[in-house]
Amino acid sequence: MTAGAGAPEFATAGGWPATEELWGRGRRPYTGVAGRAGLSYARATIRLLAIVAWTGAWYGALLAGWRLAPGSLGRRDAWRRLVFRRWARGVVRILGARITIRGNPPEGSAFLVSNHLSYFDIVVFASCMDTTFVAKREVASWPVLGPLARAMRTILVDRRDRMALPHVNAEIEQVILEGRSVILFPEGTSTPGHGILPLKPALLDWAARRVHPVHFATVSYRTAAGSGHASELVCWWGEMTLLSHLIDLAALPGFEATVAFGTAPLRDDQRGRLALRLREAMLRDFTPVTTHGSQ
């Protein structure tokens, strides 16, 4: 299982080189970083076992809570959201991560977009706000996150089926009408964090049709000095395999995630124009992923 395919071309916030200059042509295969200073695979083993146990415990609590409230959809949904948030916060602690939040997460029926760097983005946002994620359909087959994605009513998108857009829009509208927020990653793939890809207008179709306010956020990661590159060890992109990357992530002594929420949402009835405006606003707030603990 790999992060994605195709070589993105970045337009970056701080004059970064083109992608091929940074990583070579094509997306670089991930071979792991065994033996790199600062990584402990005994630590990784303990942490991954702890995550499995933690996930099993909260999944059991989710099912038990549903059985205690079989006829109340509102209570079941509230319990689902509480379990997801508690689970995410526990995973953050287990991995020794620290989250810094700038600005205020939107509340209520918010439509939020963010750049996308890693599967860990989901954990970060789930730990700091109640939201429903829009994710690629492949997520449903992932270990740990897959069962959780299905249980947490994640809206799954088949990126190969253009006819699926009306169905996705209907699901987004249902979430918004229920007074819940939705978050999606309109770059359409994850990146090494040196810039923000052009946003895919199709994923903003519902918001443009309804002229609904679109909130935005950016996420970035930083590792401690001597621990390796955050763009490799935390960001998950290109041909990186999920399991080997997760092991290396758990082997880190810790890392920092920073989420910056925009100050005001944007509206536009043209999805292409909305995509351009959102990306411009996100680039102003974006902090490129830091390597080797340097700014």
MARTI-496499 format. One record per residue: x, y, z of N, C-alpha, C in turn. Coordinates in steps of 0.02 Angstrom, whole numbers, plus 50000, padded with zeros to 5 digits. Example, Ala and Ser with C-alpha at 12.3 -4.5 7.8 and 13.67 -1.06 7.14 Angstrom:
MARTI-496499
506604971650390506154977550390506604983550390
506424988850354506844994750357506455000250394
This chain:
MARTI-496499
500424994150000500005000050000500445006250000
500335010849954500755016649947500325022949952
500675028549961500325034849972499975037449911
500265036449852499955039049792500415038449733
500205041149678500615040749618500575047449582
501085048649540501105054849503501535059949538
501915063749502502375068549533502045075349536
501905077949597501595084449603502085089849587
501835095449561502265101249550502025106749598
502475109049639502295113549693502375120849673
501885124949693501965132149695501985133849768
502555135949792502655135949864502615142849894
502595142849962502505149049998503155152950004
503725149749997504345153350010504875152349958
504685151549894505175151049842505545144449842
505215138949862505545132449861505695130249790
506195126049781506345123449713505765119149688
505765118049623505275113549594505365106549621
504835102549617504845095949646505415091549621
505545091749556506065087349529506755089149556
506855095649575507495097649602507585095049673
507025094449709507055092249778507115084649784
506725081149743506655073949753506845069749692
507045072849638507165069049577506515068249539
506555066449477505955065649437505575059449459
504905060349461504485054849486504465055149561
504025051349591503955051349664504415046149693
504785048149743505325044049769505075038149810
505305032049797505095026349837505365026949908
504985024249955505175024650026505475018050047
506075018150072506415011950090506525011350165
506235016050203506335015850275506985019350294
507055020550359507645024150381507965020550441
507975013950437508265010050491508975012150504
509145012650568509825014450586509945021850593
509455026050576509545033150582509535035150655
509965039850673510015042050743509345044750766
509185043350829508575045850859507975041350853
508025036050811507465031450803507585025150844
507085023150882507125017250923506565012450903
506755006450878506245001850856505954997850914
506294997750971505974995151032505404999851052
505535006451047505015011351061504435010551012
504595009450949504075008650898503635002550913
503934997050933503554990950949503064992151006
503314995351059502894996651117502325001351099
502485006451062501965011351043501435008350997
501655004450948501165001550902500714996450938
500994992650983500574988151023500084992051066
500324997651093499885001951134499315004851091
499475006851029498955009550985498435004150968
498664998050955498194992650940497734991451000
498024991251060497624990151120497144995951132
497395002051124496985007951134496405008151085
496555006451022496035006350971495515001050986
495734995151005495264989751022494814991551080
495114994851130494724996851189494175001851171
494355006851132493865011951115493355009551064
493565004951020493085002050973492574997951011
492804994251061492344990551104491884995251142
492155000851166491735005751201491215008751154
491415009851091490945012551042490345007851033
490495001451023489964996551013489524995851074
489844995951133489464995351195488995001251205
489245007251189488825013251195488235013051148
488345010451088487785009951041487255005051065
487454999751097486974994951123486554997751180
486855002451217486495005551273486015010951250
486095013251188485655018451160485435016351090
485075010651084484925007951017484435012150977
484005016051010483485019550973483605026950964
484145029550989484275036750987484855038250941
484705040750880485235042250832485665048050857
485345052950891485725058650916486225056550969
486015052251015486465049951067487005045451039
486835041350990487335036950958487875041150922
487645046450888488125050650852488565054450900
488275056950955488675060551005489205055951035
489005049751048489475044851076490025043251025
489835042650962490325041350909490845046850906
490625053050908491085058750904491535059150966
491255057651024491655057751086492195052351083
492005046351061492485040851057493045042551008
492875045350951493375046950900493875052050927
493615057050962494055062350988494505059551043
494225055551089494635052651142495155047851113
494955044051063495435039451031496015043351000
495855048650963496365052650929496845055850979
496575058551033497005061651083497465056551115
497215050551125497635045251153498205043351106
498055042851041498575041250992499115046650991
498905052950995499385058450998499855057551057
499585055851115500005054951175500455048951167
500195043451142500595037351134501195038551090
501115042351037501655043650990502115049351012
501975052251069502405057551094502355063951054
501795064951020501715070850979501455076751020
501585082650995501325088751026500985092850971
500375095150986499985098950937499935106150959
500115110650914500045117850926499495120350880
499005123850908498435126350870498465133950867
498445136650807498415143850797497735145650768
497415150450799496745152150778496235147650812
495615148150790495065144450821494755139650771
494685133250790494335128550747493615130750736
493355130050676492655132050664492175127450701
491595130050719491095126250755490475125550714
490045120850735489405119950701489475116650634
489045118650588489025115550521489535118750475
490165117750490490705120950453490955116450397
491135119450342491455116150285492185118450287
492645113750301493345115450312493785111750263
494285115250236494775112050192495465113050221
495915108450205496605108850230497075105850178
497705107750183498215104150145498295097150175
498635092750140498665085750161499385083250158
499635080950215500325078650220500395071350239
499915068650275500005061950304499345059150328
499325052550337498745049550371498665052350441
499215054850470499175057550538498785064050540
498675067350483498255073350481497575071850511
497305065950496496645064050521496645063850597
497175061050626497225060750699497275067750728
497665072050696497755078950720497095082650723
496735082650667496095086350665495575083150710
495555076550713495065073150756495185074650830
495815076050848495975077350918495775084350940
495675088950893495545095850912494865098450891
494465094350855493795096550836493365090550818
492705091450826492225086350805492075087450731
492215082550690492115083450619492025076850584
491755077150523491695071350479492195072250422
492575067150408493085067550357492825065250289
493075068450237492995065950168493665063150148
493685056750131494315053350117494245048850056
494815047050028494805042449971494555035649994
494225032049949493915025749966494415020549991
495045021049970495555016249991495665016150066
495485021650100495585022050172495205016450208
494635014550181494225009350213494585002750220
495105001450179495464995150182496094995550225
496255001450253496855002150293496774998750361
497314996050388497274993450457497184999150506
496814997850558496665002550613496215008250589
496465012450543496075018150521495465016050480
495515010450444494955008150402494325006850441
494335002350491493735001150531493485007450566
493945011650589493735017850621493395022550571
493665022850510493365027150459492645025150446
492525018750440491845016350427491395017750487
491645016550547491245017550608491085024950619
491545029350599491465036450610491105040050553
490805036250508490395038950453490805043450407
491425041450395491845045150347491525044750278
491515050350243491265050550175491825048150129
491725042550096492255039650055492135041249982
492675043449949492625045749880493025040949835
492705038549783493055034649731493315039649680
493965040949683494255046149640494255044349566
494155037949551494145035749481493465036349450
492945037449490492255037649466491995044849469
491995048149412491755055049409491005055549422
490645050049411489925050149422489745049749496
490255048949539490115048449611490015055249644
490165060749608490125067349638489445069049667
488885067749632488225069349662488105065649728
488335059449731488245055649793488655058649849
489275060649834489705063749885489385070249908
489145074349860488815080649878488215079549924
487835074349910487245072849951487455070950022
487995067150028488235065350095488495071450133
488865075850098489105081950130488515086150154
488005086850112487425090850130487065087950191
487015081350195486695078250252487075079750317
487745079450314488155080950372488035088150394
488045092850346487955099850362487255101050391
486745097950362486055098850387485975096150458
486375091250475486345088550543486725092950593
487015098350569487365103050613488075101050629
488355096450589489035094150601489505097150548
490135097250564490635099850517490915094350473
491195096350417491515091650371492185094550351
492685090150345493355092350324493595088050266
493885091250217494165087550160494835090450141
495205086550102495885088350081495885089050005
495735094949979495615095749907496235095549863
496835094849891497415093649848497345086949812
496975082349843496845075849812497385070649825
497925072549858498455067949876498865071049931
499285067049963499725069750015500405071649984
500755076150018501375078949991501915079050044
502555080450025503085081050075503095087650112
502625092050098502535097950140502965103950123
503225104350062503615110250043503185115450008
502555113949998502095118649966501395115749968
500935119049934500245116849929500065115949856
499835110149838499635108749769499015112849751
498895113949686498255116849666497675112649691
497155115949716496585112349744496125110049687
495845104149696495405101349645494705104349653
494475108149604493825111549610493235106849621
493265100749594492705096149601492535094749673
493045094649716492915093249787492585099149823
492555104949789492235110749818491555112149786
491315107349747490705108249709490105109949753
490025106149807489435107349850489455114349879
490025116449905490085122949937489955128549887
490195127849825490085132949774489345133249754
489035127549746488325127449727487885130749780
488055129849843487665132749898487925139549920
488485141749891488835147849913488925147449989
489115141650012489215140450083489905142950104
489955145950163490625148250185491115142350193
491705143150167492215137950170492785140350215
492875136850270493425138250315494055134550289
494625136950310495245133750287495745133250343
496185128450337496715127350387497325124650351
497895125250383498505122050358498825118050414
499135112550397499485108450445500205107750424
500655107550474501365106650461501665102650517
502245099650505502565095350555503295097350564
503555095850623504255097150638504525091550682
505125089250668505455084250709506025087550748
506245084250801506785086850841507455086150804
507935090150822508595089850792508885082850801
509155080050748509465073450752508985067650741
508345069250730507845063850723507685062150650
507955065950603507805064750533507305069850506
507145069150443506725073950408505985072750423
505635077850444504915077250453504565075750387
504855078150331504555076950266504575069550246
504995065650279505035058450266504715054450322
504835056650384504635052550441503925053850465
503655059750451502965061250470502525061850408
502745065550358502365065950296502375059150261
501825057350230501755050950196501535052450124
501965051050076501825053150008502205048749959
502065049849895502405046149843502285038649848
502835034749845502785027449847502925024649916
502865028749968502975026350035502455021050053
502685015550083502215010450106501975012050176
501345010550189501035012650251501365009450312
501475002950311501714999550371502425001750390
502885001950341503575003850357503605011150380
503195015350350503175022250372502895022950442
502375019250458502075019550525502575017250578
502965012150562503475009750609503995015250623
504225018550569504715023850579504415029850616
503785031350603503455036750639503435035250714
503265028950731503225027050801503915026550833
504435025950793505115025450820505405032250839
505085037650815505325044350832505245045650907
505695049450938505585051251008504975055651017
504785059250966504205063650968504225068250908
503705072050897503685076950843503135081950858
503135087450821502655092750832502225093850770
501575094550781501115096350728500845103350743
500815107550692500535114150699499945114950652
499375116850679498775118050638498605125350643
498565128750586498375135750584497685136350550
497195138750588496525139750561496455146850534
496165147550476496065154050446495595158450488
495665164950480495275169550521494555170350496
494445169850432493765170950405493655166350345
493055163450339492915158950283492815162850218
492855159150163492765162050097492135159150065
491805163150023491225160849984491335162549910
491085158149867491105159549796490645154749761
490295157049709489835152649674490165149149615
490815150349604491185146949552491715142649585
491675136049576492115131649614492855132449593
492985133849531493675134949509493975141149541
493585146449543493825152649574493895151749649
493425147949679493465146549750494105142749767
494285137949725494885134049736495505138549734
495535143149687496105147749682496145152249743
495585154949764495585159549822495775155949886
495525149949895495695146149955496435144549957
496705142549901497415140749900497855146849915
497665152649886498045158749901498025160349976
497445159550007497385160950078497775155850120
497765149550099498125144350135498875145450130
499115147450072499835148650064500085154250109
499655159050123499865164550167499965162050239
499595156950259499645154250327500125148350332
500315145550276500675139250276501395139850299
501595135250342502295134550363502575128250331
503065128750288503345122750257503595117850310
503565111450295503775106250342504505107150358
504665106950422505335108050446505735101550448
506345101750426506775095850429507325096950481
507485091550515508015091550565507925096850619
507285098450634507145102950689507335110050678
507485112050616507675118950602507085122750572
507065129250582506535133250553506785136550489
